[in-house]
Amino acid sequence: MRHVERANERGKSDLGWLSSCFTYSFADYMNPKRMGFGVLRVVNDDAVAPQSGFPLHHHEEMEIVTVMLEGTLTHEDSIGNKKELKAGEVQVMTAGTGVNHSEWNHDPMETVRLFQIWIFPNKRGPPPYYEQKKFDEKDRQNEFQVLVSGDKKDGVLFIRQDAVFARASLKKGKNIAYQLADSTHGLFLMVVEGKVNIGADRLAERDTIEITGESHIEVETPEDADILLIEVPMQ
């Protein structure tokens, strides 16, 4: 089964300092038909205005992944981390038993753009955990670069869930295939930039597709494209 959501069908919010598009219900956006996809609960497309940010707030029992697209955020948390997150980096935070954190855009001119993604963990109660990593764009040219995984691997961020995050930068005409790690999983794919075809489904920038019941997909590229893929358990 497949479900396509166009970019302009997402929920929207504009707080002045923060402009967001929501794939799934979040904050004041409530759509009973869009409460998540398997263990994938939140996919927010955020833009943080200059000299503003997320004040200190609390999370628990959630795996939080931030994919930085543009700009720099300063992250601080209650477990002793103070880090700068830059474009091209990915952050993973296990909220576990509870963590307080803030993110701030200190730049006077530049807007920060990012994806904020929440996934339910496979176990409750671990201590909070934080990690970030810079991923080189050349390592995802016309192939999938694994960013986050439930398997502990060198060069890949760890998440407490049987999930896979991967990204690919594709040139026009360079088709690519993805084989699911588990055929019972679901597949979420967002077009970050450009256009792709997945079978009969045509996707443009920020369109998404959810796929279940398929163990393999083929992505065709009628033009240059950047895609983010998330494989998740459905229960």
C-alpha positions as CSV (number, residue, x, y, z in Angstrom):
1,M,0.0,0.0,0.0
2,R,1.2,3.5,-0.8
3,H,0.1,6.9,0.5
4,V,1.4,10.2,-1.1
5,E,1.2,13.5,0.8
6,R,2.0,16.6,-1.3
7,A,4.1,19.4,0.3
8,N,1.1,21.8,0.4
9,E,-1.1,19.2,2.2
10,R,1.0,19.3,5.3
11,G,0.0,21.1,8.5
12,K,1.5,24.6,8.9
13,S,2.5,26.9,11.8
14,D,4.1,30.3,11.8
15,L,5.2,31.7,15.3
16,G,7.3,34.5,13.8
17,W,10.6,33.0,15.1
18,L,9.7,29.5,13.9
19,S,8.0,28.5,10.7
20,S,7.0,24.8,10.4
21,C,5.4,22.3,8.1
22,F,4.1,19.1,9.9
23,T,3.8,15.7,8.1
24,Y,2.0,14.3,11.2
25,S,-0.1,15.9,13.9
26,F,1.9,18.2,16.1
27,A,1.3,21.1,18.5
28,D,-1.9,22.9,17.3
29,Y,-2.1,20.9,14.1
30,M,-4.3,17.9,14.7
31,N,-5.3,15.5,11.9
32,P,-6.7,12.2,13.2
33,K,-5.6,10.5,10.0
34,R,-2.1,11.8,10.3
35,M,-0.9,10.6,13.7
36,G,2.3,8.8,12.6
37,F,3.5,5.9,10.5
38,G,4.4,2.9,12.6
39,V,6.9,4.0,15.2
40,L,7.5,7.2,13.3
41,R,5.6,9.9,15.2
42,V,6.9,13.3,14.0
43,V,8.5,14.8,10.9
44,N,8.7,18.5,11.1
45,D,10.2,20.8,8.5
46,D,11.4,23.8,10.5
47,A,12.9,27.2,9.8
48,V,14.3,29.1,12.8
49,A,14.7,32.8,12.4
50,P,17.9,34.7,13.2
51,Q,18.7,35.3,16.9
52,S,15.9,33.0,18.1
53,G,15.3,29.4,18.9
54,F,13.7,26.7,21.0
55,P,13.9,27.6,24.7
56,L,14.7,25.0,27.3
57,H,12.1,22.3,27.3
58,H,11.6,18.7,28.4
59,H,11.3,15.3,26.6
60,E,11.2,11.7,27.7
61,E,10.8,8.3,26.2
62,M,11.4,9.4,22.6
63,E,14.2,9.1,20.0
64,I,14.8,12.5,18.5
65,V,16.7,12.9,15.2
66,T,17.6,16.3,13.8
67,V,18.9,16.6,10.2
68,M,20.5,20.0,9.6
69,L,20.0,21.5,6.2
70,E,21.1,25.2,6.5
71,G,22.8,27.3,9.2
72,T,24.0,26.6,12.7
73,L,22.2,25.9,16.0
74,T,23.7,25.8,19.4
75,H,22.4,22.9,21.5
76,E,22.5,22.8,25.3
77,D,21.1,20.1,27.5
78,S,20.8,18.9,31.1
79,I,23.3,16.0,30.6
80,G,26.2,18.4,30.1
81,N,26.3,18.9,26.3
82,K,26.9,22.3,24.7
83,K,27.4,21.7,20.9
84,E,27.1,23.6,17.6
85,L,25.0,21.8,15.0
86,K,25.9,22.8,11.5
87,A,24.5,22.2,8.0
88,G,25.2,18.6,6.9
89,E,25.3,17.3,10.5
90,V,22.8,14.9,12.1
91,Q,22.0,14.8,15.8
92,V,20.5,11.9,17.7
93,M,19.1,12.3,21.2
94,T,17.6,9.6,23.4
95,A,15.3,11.4,25.8
96,G,15.0,8.2,27.9
97,T,14.1,8.9,31.5
98,G,14.0,12.6,30.8
99,V,16.2,15.4,29.4
100,N,15.9,19.2,29.2
101,H,17.4,20.9,26.2
102,S,17.4,24.1,24.1
103,E,18.5,25.0,20.5
104,W,19.4,28.5,19.5
105,N,20.2,30.3,16.2
106,H,22.7,33.0,17.3
107,D,23.3,34.2,13.7
108,P,22.1,37.8,13.1
109,M,21.2,37.2,9.5
110,E,20.9,33.5,8.6
111,T,17.7,31.3,8.9
112,V,18.4,27.8,10.2
113,R,16.5,25.0,8.3
114,L,16.2,21.5,9.6
115,F,14.1,18.4,9.8
116,Q,13.1,17.3,13.4
117,I,12.0,13.7,13.5
118,W,10.7,11.7,16.5
119,I,10.5,7.9,16.8
120,F,9.1,5.8,19.6
121,P,11.9,3.8,21.3
122,N,11.9,0.0,21.4
123,K,12.6,0.1,25.2
124,R,11.5,2.5,27.9
125,G,13.7,3.8,30.6
126,P,17.2,4.1,29.3
127,P,19.3,7.1,30.5
128,P,19.4,10.1,28.2
129,Y,22.0,9.9,25.4
130,Y,23.4,12.4,22.9
131,E,25.5,12.1,19.7
132,Q,26.0,14.1,16.5
133,K,28.0,13.5,13.3
134,K,29.0,15.4,10.2
135,F,28.1,13.4,7.0
136,D,30.0,14.1,3.8
137,E,27.7,14.8,0.8
138,K,30.1,13.1,-1.6
139,D,29.4,9.8,0.2
140,R,25.8,9.9,-0.9
141,Q,26.3,10.7,-4.5
142,N,24.0,8.4,-6.4
143,E,23.8,6.0,-3.5
144,F,22.2,5.7,-0.1
145,Q,24.3,6.9,2.8
146,V,23.1,5.5,6.1
147,L,22.8,8.2,8.8
148,V,21.1,6.5,11.7
149,S,20.5,2.8,12.5
150,G,19.3,0.6,15.3
151,D,22.5,-1.5,14.7
152,K,25.7,-0.1,16.2
153,K,28.0,0.5,13.3
154,D,31.1,2.6,12.7
155,G,30.2,5.9,11.0
156,V,26.5,5.6,11.7
157,L,24.5,7.2,14.6
158,F,22.7,4.8,16.9
159,I,19.0,4.9,17.7
160,R,17.1,2.8,20.2
161,Q,14.7,1.4,17.6
162,D,15.0,-1.1,14.7
163,A,14.9,1.8,12.2
164,V,17.2,3.1,9.4
165,F,17.6,6.7,8.2
166,A,19.4,7.1,4.8
167,R,19.9,10.0,2.4
168,A,20.9,10.1,-1.3
169,S,21.9,12.9,-3.6
170,L,21.0,11.8,-7.1
171,K,21.9,13.1,-10.5
172,K,19.3,13.2,-13.3
173,G,18.9,9.8,-14.9
174,K,20.8,8.0,-12.0
175,N,18.2,5.5,-10.7
176,I,18.7,3.9,-7.3
177,A,17.2,0.9,-5.5
178,Y,16.5,0.3,-1.8
179,Q,16.0,-3.1,-0.2
180,L,14.3,-3.0,3.2
181,A,16.2,-4.6,6.1
182,D,12.9,-6.3,7.2
183,S,10.0,-6.9,4.8
184,T,7.5,-6.3,7.5
185,H,8.7,-2.7,8.0
186,G,7.3,0.4,6.4
187,L,9.1,2.9,4.3
188,F,8.8,6.7,4.5
189,L,10.5,8.8,1.8
190,M,10.7,12.6,1.5
191,V,12.0,14.5,-1.5
192,V,14.3,17.2,0.1
193,E,14.9,18.8,-3.3
194,G,14.1,18.0,-6.9
195,K,11.8,15.4,-8.3
196,V,11.7,11.6,-8.3
197,N,9.4,8.8,-9.6
198,I,8.7,5.6,-7.6
199,G,6.8,3.5,-10.0
200,A,3.7,5.4,-11.0
201,D,4.1,7.9,-8.1
202,R,5.6,11.3,-9.1
203,L,7.1,13.2,-6.2
204,A,8.3,16.8,-6.1
205,E,10.2,18.9,-3.5
206,R,9.0,18.1,0.1
207,D,6.4,15.6,-1.1
208,T,6.4,12.4,0.9
209,I,5.4,8.8,0.3
210,E,4.6,6.0,2.8
211,I,5.0,2.4,1.6
212,T,3.9,-0.8,3.2
213,G,3.8,-4.4,1.9
214,E,6.9,-3.9,-0.3
215,S,10.4,-5.1,0.4
216,H,12.1,-3.2,-2.4
217,I,11.7,0.1,-4.2
218,E,13.2,1.7,-7.3
219,V,13.7,5.4,-7.4
220,E,13.9,7.1,-10.8
221,T,15.3,10.6,-11.2
222,P,13.8,12.8,-14.0
223,E,16.0,15.6,-12.6
224,D,18.7,16.1,-9.9
225,A,17.2,15.2,-6.5
226,D,18.0,14.9,-2.8
227,I,16.0,12.3,-0.8
228,L,15.6,11.2,2.8
229,L,14.4,7.7,3.6
230,I,13.3,6.2,6.9
231,E,12.6,2.5,7.4
232,V,10.5,1.8,10.5
233,P,8.7,-1.1,12.3
234,M,5.0,-0.7,11.8
235,Q,4.2,-1.8,15.4
